[in-house]
Structure formats: C-alpha cells, structure tokens
C-alpha cells in the first residue's frame, strides 16, 4: 500500500475514516433501536395505542355528527332501540294476549 504523497490526501483519508466510523455507529444505534421497536411487547403496545387513538377519533367524529344532525341521530337511535327490543316487546304482547288483557287497556 502506498502512503499518500501530500496533506490533502491524508486529510481526505482521515475524513473518510471518520465518516465510516460515524456511519458504523449510526448503523449500530439504528439496529438497536429497530430491535427494541420490533420486540413483541412493544409492537402490541404500539398497536393498542394506535387502536385507542382510532377509537378516540371515531368517537369525536360521531359526537360531531350527532351535534350537527340531532333529529337524524334521534331517529336512528329510536330505530336501533326498537330493533333491539323487538323480541321482548313481542313477548310482552303475546303474554298479555294469553292472559286475556289488551295492551291498550291499562
């Protein structure tokens, strides 16, 4: 191997060696950070945080929609309630018919 002949070559080689050392340290630091981030427990935590943030955003959007359209929201809520309660209401009506009382008499 030949020795550099002037100071510019020496400084260039020195700078190249320093850059290579910096790059090696950066790669090592990034590799450690990546390994830490990809640990299963950290991935689960990150997924939970992102899911919770999504739920918060969806909830805020729903609240804004309800505030913007209260009549529509009440209609949807009433319809959903009736759908959810259709079997108990049908049973109540059937039980009253069996017992001989009319639902409108009370």
C-alpha distance (Angstrom), angle and dihedral (degrees) to the residues before:
residue distance angle dihedral
X1 . . .
X2 3.76 . .
X3 3.79 122.1 .
X4 3.80 117.1 -123.1
X5 3.77 112.3 -96.0
X6 3.79 101.0 -144.5
X7 3.80 141.3 28.1
X8 3.83 93.8 -104.1
X9 3.80 90.4 61.6
X10 3.80 90.9 47.0
X11 3.81 92.1 51.0
X12 3.80 90.9 45.6
X13 3.79 91.4 52.5
X14 3.81 91.1 45.4
X15 3.83 91.3 50.4
X16 3.78 90.9 46.9
X17 3.81 90.6 51.9
X18 3.83 91.1 48.6
X19 3.81 91.9 49.2
X20 3.79 90.6 49.0
X21 3.81 90.1 50.5
X22 3.81 91.4 49.2
X23 3.80 91.0 48.4
X24 3.81 90.7 50.0
X25 3.82 91.6 50.5
X26 3.82 91.4 47.2
X27 3.79 91.1 49.6
X28 3.80 91.1 49.8
X29 3.82 91.7 48.3
X30 3.82 92.0 47.5
X31 3.80 91.9 47.1
X32 3.80 91.5 52.5
X33 3.81 91.2 47.4
X34 3.81 91.7 48.6
X35 3.80 92.7 49.2
X36 3.80 89.6 50.6
X37 3.80 92.6 48.4
X38 3.81 92.5 48.5
X39 3.79 94.8 52.9
X40 3.82 107.5 120.8
X41 3.81 94.1 -121.0
X42 3.80 91.2 52.2
X43 3.80 91.9 47.4
X44 3.80 90.5 51.6
X45 3.80 91.3 49.1
X46 3.79 91.5 48.8
X47 3.81 91.5 48.5
X48 3.83 90.9 50.0
X49 3.79 91.3 49.6
X50 3.80 92.4 49.8
X51 3.80 91.8 46.5
X52 3.80 91.7 49.1
X53 3.80 90.4 49.7
X54 3.81 89.8 50.4
X55 3.80 91.1 51.1
X56 3.81 90.8 48.9
X57 3.80 91.2 51.1
X58 3.81 92.1 46.8
X59 3.80 90.9 48.6
X60 3.79 92.0 49.6
X61 3.80 89.6 49.1
X62 3.79 91.1 50.1
X63 3.80 92.0 50.1
X64 3.80 90.5 50.6
X65 3.80 90.9 49.5
X66 3.80 91.7 49.4
X67 3.79 91.3 49.8
X68 3.80 91.3 48.0
X69 3.85 94.0 48.2
X70 3.82 109.8 26.2
X71 3.83 95.7 159.1
X72 3.78 93.4 50.9
X73 3.79 90.3 45.2
X74 3.82 91.5 52.0
X75 3.80 90.6 49.2
X76 3.79 92.2 50.4
X77 3.81 91.5 46.4
X78 3.82 92.1 49.3
X79 3.80 91.6 48.1
X80 3.80 91.8 48.6
X81 3.80 90.4 49.3
X82 3.79 92.4 50.6
X83 3.80 91.3 48.4
X84 3.80 91.3 48.9
X85 3.79 92.6 46.9
X86 3.82 98.7 41.8
X87 3.81 95.8 104.8
X88 3.82 96.1 47.0
X89 3.81 89.7 46.5
X90 3.82 91.4 48.4
X91 3.83 90.3 49.0
X92 3.79 91.1 49.6
X93 3.80 91.5 51.5
X94 3.81 91.9 45.5
X95 3.82 91.8 49.2
X96 3.80 91.8 50.7
X97 3.78 91.6 49.2
X98 3.81 89.9 51.4
X99 3.79 91.5 50.4
X100 3.81 91.3 50.0
X101 3.80 98.9 -116.4
X102 3.75 120.9 122.0
X103 3.84 114.9 -128.7
X104 3.82 91.7 -128.3
X105 3.83 95.7 50.8
X106 3.80 96.0 78.7
